[in-house]
């Protein structure tokens, strides 16, 4: 049995206390501001040791690049820790970008959100007659911002590939209207995001009968 439970932040024996850098005593991680700056102005931290940030290698690489450019290249671009595409590579993949629905409700208020969702049946599952309505897609939109997509979630085959493509669009300010205007590639899993018309609040049935 292999248990993967994340990483430990080994920050307690490297002398941070000598220069006064604060850490979260519960997990050893380092609190920083939105520019990866610790409580000591000349000390910065990036990557998995950041308190409350994602433990993902591409995030650390991006944050490091942007920090170097701010310190030495005259840039002001900060790392976006919200719209980060990521995937759980289980046999049925799960991909997401942006906010979880629960987090979006906390930050925006349920009344200011519209959540669209749908079950779907991948084409490659139809020939072997694998179960329909096992895969799921959801987007969370901000009503106050032209129905901008602030959360993207997909459960299905190749979710990582699907999520990576939509992540770029989300960084560009993707809205529900733009998704509706996008011509889908039929039959693909990603197509479901161009045809969503059922909201969670409506309570309508989201089961599908074909691919």
N, C-alpha and C positions, 0 to 999 in steps of 0.2 A: 504494500500500500504506500503510495507516494502522496504526501501531504504538502501542498504548496500554500504557505500562509503569508507570503510577502517577505519584506526585508527588515532587518534591524538597522537602526541608525547608530553607528559606532562613534559617537561624538563625546563620550564622557571621559576619555583618557587621552585627548590630543591637545590639552592645554587651553581650551576655550575660556575656562574660568580665569585664567591668568590675565587675559586681556579684556575680560568682562562681557564676553558674548553670551547672551542668554539662550537657554535651550528649554524645550518643553520637558519638564522633569518626568512626565508620564511615559514618553516614548523616545526621548533623546533627540527629537527633531528640532530644527532651528526655525523660529519665527522670523519672517522677513516682510518688508513692505512690497509694494507692487513693482519695485525695481530690483528685487532680490537683495536688498540692503538689510543687514542685521541691525541690532540696536547700537552696535559700534559702527559709526559712519564709514570707516575705511575697510570694513570687512563685509564681503558678500558671500552668499551661498546659493548653489544651484543643484538641481537634481533631486534624488530620492530623499535627501535629508531635510527638505523643506517641509515645514509643518503645514498640513492641510492641503498640500499639492499632490498631483498625480505621480505615481511611481512608474514612469514610463521613460525608456531610454531616448526615444525621439524628442520628448519634451525637454529633457536635460540638454540635449544637443542644441535644440533651438534656443533655449534660454541662455546657454553659454555664448552662442553666436551673437545674440542680440545684446547681451551684457557687454561683450567685448566691443561691439560697435558703439554702444553708448559711452563707454569709458574712454575709448581711443579713436573713434571715428566720427564723432559729432552727431551721432544718430540720437533720436528720442523714442524709437520704437520699443515698446515693451512686449514681453511674452504674453500671449493670450492663453490663459489657463482654463478658459471656459469652453471655447469651441475646439476642443481636442478630439479628433476621431480616434476611437479605440474599439477593439474587438476581443471578445472572449472566444478562443478557438476550441470550443467544445464540438462534438460531432455535428450538432446543429448550432451554427455560429450565431452569436449575438453581437451586433454592432451598434454604437451610439456616437452622437456628437452633440455637444451643447448640454442643456440642463435635463435632469430627470424631472418627471412630472411633479413629484413631491417637492423638489427644490424650486421649481418654477412657481408653484402655488405659494410657497413661503415668500418668494421674492416679489412676485407680481400681483398676487391675489387671484383666487380662482375666478372671480368675476371678470378679470381682465385677460383671461386666456380662452383660446378655443383649441380643443384637442381633436384631431382627426385620426381615425384608425381603421384598420382593415385586416382581416385574415386573408391569406392567399395560398395558392397551390402552384408550386414551381413546375414548369413544363417537364423537367427530367423526372419528376415524381409520378407523372400521369401514366407512363408506359408500364412501370412495375406496379401500378395501382397502390402506391403508398398513400397513407392517410391524407385526406384533404383537410384544410382549416387547422393545420398545425403551425404554419408560419404566420408571423404577425408583423405589422408595420404601423408606426405611429409618428405623428409630428405634433409638436406643441407650438402654437402660434400666439404672439402677443397682439391683442386687439388694439392696444394703444399705439402700436408701431406698424400700422399698415399690414397686420397679420404676418409680421416677420417671423420666420421659423427660428425658435430659440432652443428647440429640442428635437432630435432626430433619433429614432430607434427602429431597429429591424432585427427580427429573429428568423433566420432562414439560411439556406446554402449560400456560400460566398458572401456572407454579410460584410466581411472585411472589405472586399472589393467594392461592394455597393456603397458602403459608408465612406470610403476614401474619396470617391467621386463627388458625392453630395457635400462632403465637408468643405470643399473649395467653394461651392455655391453658397453655403451658409456663411463662410467668411466674407463673401461678397454681398451679404444682406438678402439672401433668398427669402421670398415671400410666398404665401399660399397662391396668390394670383399668378406669380411666375411659374410655379409648379403646374398650375392648371393650364398655362399657355405652352408648356413644354410637351412636345410630341414624344410619346413613349415608344421604346423599342419593343415590339411584340414578337415573341413572348419572353420577357425577361422578368426577373424578380424586381428590379428597380422600377419597372413600369408602374407598379402599384402606387408609387408616390405621385404620379401624374394624373391619377384617376380617382383619388380619394374624395368622397363627398359625404361621408357619414361622420358626424361628430359624436364624441362620447356623451355629451349632454343630451343628445337627442334620444339615446337609449335604443336606437334602431339596431336590427340584426346585422352583423358584419360577416356572416358566413358566406363563402363563395361556392359556386357550383361548377366552375370550370377554371382552366389555367389562364 
